[in-house]
Amino acid sequence: QVQLVESGGGVVQPGGSLRLSCKASGPITFPIYDMKWHRQAPGKQREFVAHITTEHSTDYGDSMQGRFTISRDNAMNTVYLQIDSLKPEDTAVYYCNALYGGFDFWGEGTLVNVSS
């Protein structure tokens, strides 16, 4: 089956940077999927972070513009999320999401903990 596996999370100090990765495997034609990142902070609802289309157009959630950069490498079946100038409020589980037609796949998430 299709699997999305996120990695790259961890504990980081405020002001630091992280690059999250999400690798797709299984019966998925990765280049035709739109890819998104979402996050869920403790005690809060899941929120949209970033989106990249099949043509590499990007858009970002409110307040995400500027510190978050989404990119993809179709040859590696991987989408990335670069997060700079991390803040404690960025602490959350980050999930990747693949969308095409009626197909909607999710990973299990990777935890980012911004703490001094």
TIDO-158984 format. One record per atom (N, C-alpha, C): atom name; residue number from 1; x, y, z; residue in three letters. Coordinates in nm, 4 decimals. Each point is the difference from the previous one (the first is absolute). Layout:
TIDO-158984
<"CA",NUM,<X,Y,Z>,"Ala">;
...
//
This chain:
TIDO-158984
<"N",1,<0.0836,-0.1186,0.0000>,"Gln">;
<"CA",1,<-0.0836,0.1186,0.0000>,"Gln">;
<"C",1,<0.0882,0.1251,0.0000>,"Gln">;
<"N",2,<-0.0615,0.1143,-0.0272>,"Val">;
<"CA",2,<0.0747,0.1254,-0.0010>,"Val">;
<"C",2,<0.0375,0.0377,0.1435>,"Val">;
<"N",3,<0.1262,0.0391,0.0156>,"Gln">;
<"CA",3,<0.0462,0.0481,0.1303>,"Gln">;
<"C",3,<0.0669,0.1351,-0.0151>,"Gln">;
<"N",4,<-0.0285,0.0881,0.0930>,"Leu">;
<"CA",4,<0.0716,0.1271,0.0109>,"Leu">;
<"C",4,<0.0711,-0.0023,0.1342>,"Leu">;
<"N",5,<0.1307,0.0193,-0.0025>,"Val">;
<"CA",5,<0.0777,-0.0070,0.1237>,"Val">;
<"C",5,<0.0747,0.1317,0.0189>,"Val">;
<"N",6,<-0.0376,0.0707,0.1061>,"Glu">;
<"CA",6,<0.0647,0.1261,0.0326>,"Glu">;
<"C",6,<0.1237,-0.0245,0.0860>,"Glu">;
<"N",7,<0.0974,0.0886,-0.0129>,"Ser">;
<"CA",7,<0.1201,-0.0059,0.0831>,"Ser">;
<"C",7,<0.0582,0.1411,0.0123>,"Ser">;
<"N",8,<0.0959,0.0133,0.0901>,"Gly">;
<"CA",8,<0.0696,0.1276,0.0149>,"Gly">;
<"C",8,<-0.0419,0.0815,0.1197>,"Gly">;
<"N",9,<-0.1023,-0.0452,0.0712>,"Gly">;
<"CA",9,<-0.0421,0.0721,0.1199>,"Gly">;
<"C",9,<0.0983,-0.0217,0.1140>,"Gly">;
<"N",10,<-0.0214,0.0730,0.1086>,"Gly">;
<"CA",10,<0.0858,-0.0135,0.1164>,"Gly">;
<"C",10,<-0.0123,0.1204,0.0896>,"Gly">;
<"N",11,<0.0916,0.0083,0.0936>,"Val">;
<"CA",11,<0.0044,0.1138,0.0914>,"Val">;
<"C",11,<0.0965,0.1031,-0.0558>,"Val">;
<"N",12,<-0.0436,0.1235,-0.0071>,"Val">;
<"CA",12,<0.0844,0.1058,-0.0558>,"Val">;
<"C",12,<-0.0220,0.1261,0.0827>,"Val">;
<"N",13,<0.1044,0.0787,0.0130>,"Gln">;
<"CA",13,<-0.0111,0.1243,0.0764>,"Gln">;
<"C",13,<-0.0705,0.1087,-0.0809>,"Gln">;
<"N",14,<-0.0646,0.0929,0.0680>,"Pro">;
<"CA",14,<-0.0604,0.1133,-0.0732>,"Pro">;
<"C",14,<0.1043,0.0701,-0.0864>,"Pro">;
<"N",15,<-0.0421,0.0361,-0.1206>,"Gly">;
<"CA",15,<0.0913,0.0623,-0.0949>,"Gly">;
<"C",15,<0.0683,-0.0976,-0.0932>,"Gly">;
<"N",16,<-0.0083,-0.1275,0.0314>,"Gly">;
<"CA",16,<0.0636,-0.1020,-0.0837>,"Gly">;
<"C",16,<-0.0816,-0.0329,-0.1235>,"Gly">;
<"N",17,<0.0517,-0.0962,-0.0762>,"Ser">;
<"CA",17,<-0.0647,-0.0425,-0.1244>,"Ser">;
<"C",17,<-0.0116,-0.1511,-0.0032>,"Ser">;
<"N",18,<-0.0959,-0.0461,-0.0745>,"Leu">;
<"CA",18,<-0.0169,-0.1428,-0.0250>,"Leu">;
<"C",18,<-0.0452,-0.0196,-0.1433>,"Leu">;
<"N",19,<0.0359,-0.1139,-0.0570>,"Arg">;
<"CA",19,<-0.0573,-0.0402,-0.1276>,"Arg">;
<"C",19,<-0.0697,-0.1330,0.0194>,"Arg">;
<"N",20,<-0.1293,0.0015,-0.0171>,"Leu">;
<"CA",20,<-0.0786,-0.1227,0.0089>,"Leu">;
<"C",20,<-0.0078,-0.0641,-0.1387>,"Leu">;
<"N",21,<-0.0047,-0.1317,-0.0003>,"Ser">;
<"CA",21,<-0.0134,-0.0756,-0.1246>,"Ser">;
<"C",21,<-0.1205,-0.0912,0.0100>,"Ser">;
<"N",22,<-0.0595,-0.0273,-0.1140>,"Cys">;
<"CA",22,<-0.1097,-0.0966,-0.0078>,"Cys">;
<"C",22,<0.0210,-0.0814,-0.1261>,"Cys">;
<"N",23,<0.0270,-0.1270,0.0197>,"Lys">;
<"CA",23,<0.0269,-0.0879,-0.1150>,"Lys">;
<"C",23,<-0.1201,-0.0896,-0.0246>,"Lys">;
<"N",24,<-0.0417,-0.0044,-0.1249>,"Ala">;
<"CA",24,<-0.1120,-0.0854,-0.0401>,"Ala">;
<"C",24,<0.0513,-0.1305,-0.0581>,"Ala">;
<"N",25,<-0.0691,-0.1085,0.0331>,"Ser">;
<"CA",25,<0.0362,-0.1296,-0.0560>,"Ser">;
<"C",25,<-0.1276,-0.0772,-0.0287>,"Ser">;
<"N",26,<0.0169,-0.1084,-0.0757>,"Gly">;
<"CA",26,<-0.1158,-0.0810,-0.0364>,"Gly">;
<"C",26,<-0.0544,0.0408,-0.1353>,"Gly">;
<"N",27,<-0.1236,-0.0434,-0.0315>,"Pro">;
<"CA",27,<-0.0587,0.0246,-0.1323>,"Pro">;
<"C",27,<-0.0513,0.1430,-0.0151>,"Pro">;
<"N",28,<0.0909,0.0946,-0.0084>,"Ile">;
<"CA",28,<-0.0364,0.1415,-0.0139>,"Ile">;
<"C",28,<0.0842,0.0617,-0.1101>,"Ile">;
<"N",29,<-0.0668,0.0704,-0.0916>,"Thr">;
<"CA",29,<0.0713,0.0762,-0.1027>,"Thr">;
<"C",29,<0.0221,0.1383,0.0555>,"Thr">;
<"N",30,<0.1076,0.0152,0.0721>,"Phe">;
<"CA",30,<0.0226,0.1187,0.0838>,"Phe">;
<"C",30,<-0.0125,0.1326,-0.0752>,"Phe">;
<"N",31,<0.0533,0.0126,-0.1217>,"Pro">;
<"CA",31,<-0.0025,0.1317,-0.0659>,"Pro">;
<"C",31,<-0.1397,0.0551,-0.0267>,"Pro">;
<"N",32,<-0.1027,-0.0845,-0.0021>,"Ile">;
<"CA",32,<-0.1335,0.0520,-0.0323>,"Ile">;
<"C",32,<-0.0780,0.0419,0.1244>,"Ile">;
<"N",33,<0.0624,-0.0202,0.1163>,"Tyr">;
<"CA",33,<-0.0674,0.0342,0.1246>,"Tyr">;
<"C",33,<0.0360,0.1408,0.0457>,"Tyr">;
<"N",34,<-0.1016,0.0749,0.0409>,"Asp">;
<"CA",34,<0.0247,0.1195,0.0783>,"Asp">;
<"C",34,<0.0430,-0.0451,0.1393>,"Asp">;
<"N",35,<0.0940,0.0727,0.0575>,"Met">;
<"CA",35,<0.0518,-0.0370,0.1319>,"Met">;
<"C",35,<-0.0193,0.1159,0.0973>,"Met">;
<"N",36,<-0.0389,-0.0346,0.1207>,"Lys">;
<"CA",36,<-0.0220,0.1016,0.1023>,"Lys">;
<"C",36,<0.0686,-0.0413,0.1299>,"Lys">;
<"N",37,<0.0313,0.0991,0.0797>,"Trp">;
<"CA",37,<0.0403,-0.0179,0.1392>,"Trp">;
<"C",37,<-0.1070,0.0662,0.0884>,"Trp">;
<"N",38,<-0.0303,-0.0689,0.1087>,"His">;
<"CA",38,<-0.0890,0.0522,0.1029>,"His">;
<"C",38,<0.0711,-0.0187,0.1338>,"His">;
<"N",39,<-0.0513,0.0646,0.1023>,"Arg">;
<"CA",39,<0.0550,-0.0222,0.1335>,"Arg">;
<"C",39,<-0.1107,0.0048,0.1044>,"Arg">;
<"N",40,<0.0269,-0.0664,0.1105>,"Gln">;
<"CA",40,<-0.0937,0.0011,0.1114>,"Gln">;
<"C",40,<0.0774,0.0216,0.1289>,"Gln">;
<"N",41,<-0.0237,0.1142,0.0606>,"Ala">;
<"CA",41,<0.0649,0.0327,0.1269>,"Ala">;
<"C",41,<-0.0791,-0.0626,0.1141>,"Ala">;
<"N",42,<0.0646,-0.0217,0.1140>,"Pro">;
<"CA",42,<-0.0700,-0.0595,0.1144>,"Pro">;
<"C",42,<-0.1254,0.0790,0.0367>,"Pro">;
<"N",43,<-0.1125,-0.0690,0.0089>,"Gly">;
<"CA",43,<-0.1242,0.0625,0.0401>,"Gly">;
<"C",43,<-0.0662,0.0868,-0.1050>,"Gly">;
<"N",44,<0.0521,-0.0026,-0.1220>,"Lys">;
<"CA",44,<-0.0565,0.0847,-0.1059>,"Lys">;
<"C",44,<-0.0438,-0.0845,-0.1191>,"Lys">;
<"N",45,<-0.0779,0.0614,-0.0882>,"Gln">;
<"CA",45,<-0.0424,-0.0689,-0.1208>,"Gln">;
<"C",45,<0.1144,-0.0040,-0.1012>,"Gln">;
<"N",46,<-0.0079,-0.0989,-0.0881>,"Arg">;
<"CA",46,<0.0976,-0.0085,-0.1077>,"Arg">;
<"C",46,<-0.0147,0.1223,-0.0901>,"Arg">;
<"N",47,<0.1142,0.0553,-0.0460>,"Glu">;
<"CA",47,<-0.0053,0.1164,-0.0884>,"Glu">;
<"C",47,<0.0881,-0.0215,-0.1222>,"Glu">;
<"N",48,<-0.0406,0.0640,-0.1074>,"Phe">;
<"CA",48,<0.0719,-0.0060,-0.1268>,"Phe">;
<"C",48,<0.1284,0.0812,0.0095>,"Phe">;
<"N",49,<0.1081,-0.0565,-0.0516>,"Val">;
<"CA",49,<0.1286,0.0696,0.0017>,"Val">;
<"C",49,<0.0421,0.0424,-0.1408>,"Val">;
<"N",50,<0.0049,-0.0947,-0.0932>,"Ala">;
<"CA",50,<0.0550,0.0305,-0.1327>,"Ala">;
<"C",50,<-0.0492,-0.1015,-0.1017>,"Ala">;
<"N",51,<0.0032,0.0431,-0.1261>,"His">;
<"CA",51,<-0.0505,-0.0812,-0.1110>,"His">;
<"C",51,<0.0910,0.0195,-0.1203>,"His">;
<"N",52,<0.0300,-0.1070,-0.0707>,"Ile">;
<"CA",52,<0.0740,0.0101,-0.1249>,"Ile">;
<"C",52,<-0.0726,-0.0823,-0.1051>,"Ile">;
<"N",53,<-0.0205,0.0607,-0.1164>,"Thr">;
<"CA",53,<-0.0737,-0.0676,-0.1058>,"Thr">;
<"C",53,<0.0933,-0.0879,-0.0827>,"Thr">;
<"N",54,<-0.0597,-0.0673,-0.0968>,"Thr">;
<"CA",54,<0.0797,-0.0823,-0.0915>,"Thr">;
<"C",54,<0.0935,0.0860,-0.0836>,"Thr">;
<"N",55,<-0.0355,0.1269,-0.0188>,"Glu">;
<"CA",55,<0.0864,0.0914,-0.0753>,"Glu">;
<"C",55,<0.0914,0.0821,0.0895>,"Glu">;
<"N",56,<0.0063,-0.0383,0.1272>,"His">;
<"CA",56,<0.0892,0.0637,0.0977>,"His">;
<"C",56,<-0.0447,0.1392,0.0408>,"His">;
<"N",57,<-0.1260,0.0364,-0.0277>,"Ser">;
<"CA",57,<-0.0539,0.1223,0.0593>,"Ser">;
<"C",57,<-0.0231,-0.0240,0.1474>,"Ser">;
<"N",58,<0.0169,0.1040,0.0804>,"Thr">;
<"CA",58,<-0.0100,-0.0163,0.1450>,"Thr">;
<"C",58,<-0.0950,0.1018,0.0607>,"Thr">;
<"N",59,<-0.0603,-0.0370,0.1091>,"Asp">;
<"CA",59,<-0.0733,0.0949,0.0829>,"Asp">;
<"C",59,<0.0090,-0.0458,0.1443>,"Asp">;
<"N",60,<-0.0251,0.0942,0.0898>,"Tyr">;
<"CA",60,<0.0260,-0.0213,0.1420>,"Tyr">;
<"C",60,<-0.1188,0.0457,0.0837>,"Tyr">;
<"N",61,<-0.0107,-0.0597,0.1173>,"Gly">;
<"CA",61,<-0.1036,0.0404,0.0925>,"Gly">;
<"C",61,<0.0253,0.1398,0.0547>,"Gly">;
<"N",62,<-0.1078,0.0571,0.0563>,"Asp">;
<"CA",62,<0.0125,0.1300,0.0644>,"Asp">;
<"C",62,<0.1112,-0.0069,0.1044>,"Asp">;
<"N",63,<0.0819,0.0989,0.0045>,"Ser">;
<"CA",63,<0.1121,0.0151,0.0944>,"Ser">;
<"C",63,<0.1174,-0.0932,-0.0294>,"Ser">;
<"N",64,<-0.0103,-0.0831,-0.1058>,"Met">;
<"CA",64,<0.1101,-0.0895,-0.0339>,"Met">;
<"C",64,<0.0945,0.0612,-0.1026>,"Met">;
<"N",65,<-0.0478,0.1017,-0.0710>,"Gln">;
<"CA",65,<0.0800,0.0593,-0.1072>,"Gln">;
<"C",65,<0.1288,0.0582,0.0578>,"Gln">;
<"N",66,<0.1110,-0.0324,-0.0648>,"Gly">;
<"CA",66,<0.1269,0.0617,0.0378>,"Gly">;
<"C",66,<0.0960,-0.0921,0.0722>,"Gly">;
<"N",67,<-0.0495,-0.0821,0.0912>,"Arg">;
<"CA",67,<0.0903,-0.0886,0.0753>,"Arg">;
<"C",67,<-0.0088,-0.1444,-0.0449>,"Arg">;
<"N",68,<-0.1023,-0.0323,-0.0790>,"Phe">;
<"CA",68,<-0.0230,-0.1367,-0.0448>,"Phe">;
<"C",68,<0.0210,-0.0067,-0.1513>,"Phe">;
<"N",69,<0.0692,-0.1040,-0.0446>,"Thr">;
<"CA",69,<0.0220,-0.0200,-0.1425>,"Thr">;
<"C",69,<-0.0256,-0.1457,-0.0338>,"Thr">;
<"N",70,<-0.0949,-0.0222,-0.0888>,"Ile">;
<"CA",70,<-0.0310,-0.1358,-0.0453>,"Ile">;
<"C",70,<0.0666,-0.0229,-0.1347>,"Ile">;
<"N",71,<0.0497,-0.1209,-0.0195>,"Ser">;
<"CA",71,<0.0604,-0.0366,-0.1283>,"Ser">;
<"C",71,<-0.0219,-0.1488,-0.0216>,"Ser">;
<"N",72,<0.0269,-0.0456,-0.1209>,"Arg">;
<"CA",72,<-0.0175,-0.1417,-0.0287>,"Arg">;
<"C",72,<0.1072,-0.0471,-0.0956>,"Arg">;
<"N",73,<0.0329,-0.1279,0.0115>,"Asp">;
<"CA",73,<0.0932,-0.0668,-0.0900>,"Asp">;
<"C",73,<-0.0723,-0.1228,-0.0537>,"Asp">;
<"N",74,<-0.0541,0.0123,-0.1205>,"Asn">;
<"CA",74,<-0.0806,-0.1094,-0.0541>,"Asn">;
<"C",74,<0.0832,-0.1259,-0.0261>,"Asn">;
<"N",75,<0.1267,0.0179,-0.0311>,"Ala">;
<"CA",75,<0.0854,-0.1168,-0.0233>,"Ala">;
<"C",75,<0.0182,-0.0825,0.1274>,"Ala">;
<"N",76,<-0.0123,0.0665,0.1146>,"Met">;
<"CA",76,<0.0175,-0.0669,0.1300>,"Met">;
<"C",76,<-0.1327,-0.0279,0.0687>,"Met">;
<"N",77,<-0.1112,0.0327,-0.0668>,"Asn">;
<"CA",77,<-0.1332,-0.0173,0.0615>,"Asn">;
<"C",77,<-0.0070,0.0667,0.1370>,"Asn">;
<"N",78,<0.0578,0.1184,0.0101>,"Thr">;
<"CA",78,<0.0136,0.0642,0.1311>,"Thr">;
<"C",78,<-0.0431,0.1464,-0.0064>,"Thr">;
<"N",79,<-0.0681,0.0425,0.1053>,"Val">;
<"CA",79,<-0.0328,0.1410,0.0181>,"Val">;
<"C",79,<0.0692,0.0470,0.1274>,"Val">;
<"N",80,<0.0421,0.1246,-0.0016>,"Tyr">;
<"CA",80,<0.0752,0.0567,0.1117>,"Tyr">;
<"C",80,<-0.0717,0.1212,0.0568>,"Tyr">;
<"N",81,<0.0275,0.0282,0.1263>,"Leu">;
<"CA",81,<-0.0455,0.1237,0.0626>,"Leu">;
<"C",81,<0.1169,0.0576,0.0784>,"Leu">;
<"N",82,<0.0508,0.1110,-0.0474>,"Gln">;
<"CA",82,<0.1060,0.0722,0.0708>,"Gln">;
<"C",82,<-0.0661,0.1009,0.0930>,"Gln">;
<"N",83,<0.0386,-0.0029,0.1267>,"Ile">;
<"CA",83,<-0.0541,0.0940,0.0969>,"Ile">;
<"C",83,<0.1163,0.0757,0.0618>,"Ile">;
<"N",84,<-0.0002,0.1293,-0.0148>,"Asp">;
<"CA",84,<0.1066,0.0851,0.0540>,"Asp">;
<"C",84,<-0.0526,0.0853,0.1149>,"Asp">;
<"N",85,<0.0940,0.0534,0.0776>,"Ser">;
<"CA",85,<-0.0355,0.0885,0.1126>,"Ser">;
<"C",85,<-0.1108,-0.0612,0.0852>,"Ser">;
<"N",86,<0.0219,-0.1231,0.0402>,"Leu">;
<"CA",86,<-0.1032,-0.0731,0.0743>,"Leu">;
<"C",86,<-0.0372,0.0703,0.1290>,"Leu">;
<"N",87,<-0.1282,-0.0070,0.0321>,"Lys">;
<"CA",87,<-0.0571,0.0614,0.1202>,"Lys">;
<"C",87,<-0.0641,-0.1089,0.0852>,"Lys">;
<"N",88,<-0.0113,0.0222,0.1294>,"Pro">;
<"CA",88,<-0.0664,-0.1013,0.0835>,"Pro">;
<"C",88,<-0.1396,-0.0352,-0.0503>,"Pro">;
<"N",89,<-0.0692,0.0955,-0.0591>,"Glu">;
<"CA",89,<-0.1355,-0.0296,-0.0492>,"Glu">;
<"C",89,<-0.0015,-0.0864,-0.1258>,"Glu">;
<"N",90,<0.1160,-0.0291,-0.0557>,"Asp">;
<"CA",90,<0.0091,-0.0951,-0.1112>,"Asp">;
<"C",90,<0.0013,-0.1448,0.0497>,"Asp">;
<"N",91,<0.0061,-0.0182,0.1304>,"Thr">;
<"CA",91,<-0.0025,-0.1350,0.0557>,"Thr">;
<"C",91,<-0.1300,-0.0695,-0.0393>,"Thr">;
<"N",92,<0.0134,-0.1140,-0.0659>,"Ala">;
<"CA",92,<-0.1169,-0.0719,-0.0522>,"Ala">;
<"C",92,<0.0458,-0.1305,-0.0623>,"Ala">;
<"N",93,<-0.0964,-0.0844,-0.0294>,"Val">;
<"CA",93,<0.0248,-0.1140,-0.0877>,"Val">;
<"C",93,<-0.0295,0.0465,-0.1427>,"Val">;
<"N",94,<0.0959,-0.0228,-0.0882>,"Tyr">;
<"CA",94,<-0.0125,0.0426,-0.1394>,"Tyr">;
<"C",94,<-0.0324,-0.1227,-0.0864>,"Tyr">;
<"N",95,<-0.1051,0.0136,-0.0798>,"Tyr">;
<"CA",95,<-0.0479,-0.1092,-0.0837>,"Tyr">;
<"C",95,<0.0108,0.0358,-0.1477>,"Tyr">;
<"N",96,<0.0353,-0.0967,-0.0822>,"Cys">;
<"CA",96,<-0.0101,0.0246,-0.1435>,"Cys">;
<"C",96,<-0.1215,-0.0729,-0.0552>,"Cys">;
<"N",97,<-0.0451,0.0472,-0.1141>,"Asn">;
<"CA",97,<-0.1302,-0.0362,-0.0564>,"Asn">;
<"C",97,<0.0131,0.0030,-0.1515>,"Asn">;
<"N",98,<-0.0408,-0.1076,-0.0668>,"Ala">;
<"CA",98,<0.0059,-0.0101,-0.1459>,"Ala">;
<"C",98,<-0.1418,-0.0054,-0.0539>,"Ala">;
<"N",99,<-0.0269,0.0827,-0.1020>,"Leu">;
<"CA",99,<-0.1360,0.0117,-0.0542>,"Leu">;
<"C",99,<0.0020,-0.0113,-0.1518>,"Leu">;
<"N",100,<-0.0909,-0.0853,-0.0509>,"Tyr">;
<"CA",100,<-0.0221,-0.0079,-0.1448>,"Tyr">;
<"C",100,<-0.1378,-0.0578,-0.0229>,"Tyr">;
<"N",101,<-0.0867,0.0748,-0.0622>,"Gly">;
<"CA",101,<-0.1354,-0.0470,-0.0219>,"Gly">;
<"C",101,<-0.0645,-0.0383,0.1326>,"Gly">;
<"N",102,<-0.0497,-0.1212,0.0071>,"Gly">;
<"CA",102,<-0.0603,-0.0464,0.1243>,"Gly">;
<"C",102,<0.0971,-0.0637,0.0962>,"Gly">;
<"N",103,<0.1266,0.0009,-0.0347>,"Phe">;
<"CA",103,<0.1024,-0.0601,0.0859>,"Phe">;
<"C",103,<0.0543,0.1049,0.0972>,"Phe">;
<"N",104,<0.0124,-0.0407,0.1252>,"Asp">;
<"CA",104,<0.0399,0.0914,0.1069>,"Asp">;
<"C",104,<0.0773,-0.0825,0.1029>,"Asp">;
<"N",105,<0.1321,0.0092,-0.0032>,"Phe">;
<"CA",105,<0.0849,-0.0791,0.0886>,"Phe">;
<"C",105,<0.0679,0.0896,0.1019>,"Phe">;
<"N",106,<0.0211,-0.0558,0.1204>,"Trp">;
<"CA",106,<0.0628,0.0729,0.1090>,"Trp">;
<"C",106,<0.1114,-0.0833,0.0622>,"Trp">;
<"N",107,<0.1026,0.0690,0.0455>,"Gly">;
<"CA",107,<0.1018,-0.0644,0.0806>,"Gly">;
<"C",107,<-0.0381,0.0027,0.1462>,"Gly">;
<"N",108,<0.0856,-0.0591,0.0821>,"Glu">;
<"CA",108,<-0.0279,-0.0069,0.1436>,"Glu">;
<"C",108,<0.0583,0.1167,0.0781>,"Glu">;
<"N",109,<0.0781,0.0810,-0.0673>,"Gly">;
<"CA",109,<0.0477,0.1229,0.0621>,"Gly">;
<"C",109,<0.1381,-0.0104,0.0604>,"Gly">;
<"N",110,<0.0616,0.1162,0.0144>,"Thr">;
<"CA",110,<0.1289,0.0101,0.0683>,"Thr">;
<"C",110,<-0.0092,0.1175,0.0971>,"Thr">;
<"N",111,<0.0515,-0.0193,0.1208>,"Leu">;
<"CA",111,<-0.0145,0.0996,0.1055>,"Leu">;
<"C",111,<0.1125,0.1024,-0.0060>,"Leu">;
<"N",112,<-0.0383,0.1257,-0.0005>,"Val">;
<"CA",112,<0.0948,0.1108,0.0117>,"Val">;
<"C",112,<-0.0244,0.0663,0.1352>,"Val">;
<"N",113,<0.1057,0.0077,0.0801>,"Asn">;
<"CA",113,<-0.0105,0.0582,0.1335>,"Asn">;
<"C",113,<0.1007,0.1139,0.0094>,"Asn">;
<"N",114,<-0.0513,0.1224,0.0044>,"Val">;
<"CA",114,<0.0863,0.1177,0.0060>,"Val">;
<"C",114,<0.0088,0.0443,0.1462>,"Val">;
<"N",115,<0.1169,-0.0209,0.0561>,"Ser">;
<"CA",115,<0.0144,0.0241,0.1432>,"Ser">;
<"C",115,<0.1439,0.0361,0.0328>,"Ser">;
<"N",116,<0.0155,0.0901,0.0960>,"Ser">;
<"CA",116,<0.1349,0.0330,0.0449>,"Ser">;
<"C",116,<0.0359,-0.0845,0.1233>,"Ser">;
//
